[in-house]
Amino acid sequence: MNGYSEIEREKANLINATSISLEQLEKSKNETLYFEKQRAMNQVRQRVFQQAVQGALGKKRLTTSTYLLQKKACEESQETLILDFNNKK
């Protein structure tokens, strides 16, 4: 193998490796964006839930059992989002 052929082979290898790295970077970026979106949605859900609970407790209309059921539903929703994210990987 002469020097020119070796340089061309090395050039092709570097281009291929760069392409693979860019694909991995794009995938990682998309996963990060998805995770951040889910986290933001989760934070909004939590704030809405907390405000609803505070409003209900302030009016003394929410019983302890109802509160615990709603809290459990919120936690299950969060777990579903986490499982969704993990399954999309």
Number of C-alpha atoms within 10 A of each C-alpha: 5 6 8 9 10 11 11 11 12 12 12 12 12 12 12 12 12 12 12 12 12 12 12 12 12 12 13 13 12 12 16 12 12 14 16 12 12 17 15 12 14 16 13 12 15 16 12 12 15 13 12 13 19 13 13 14 14 10 9 10 11 15 10 10 9 12 14 11 11 14 16 12 12 16 13 12 14 19 12 12 17 14 11 12 14 11 8 8 8
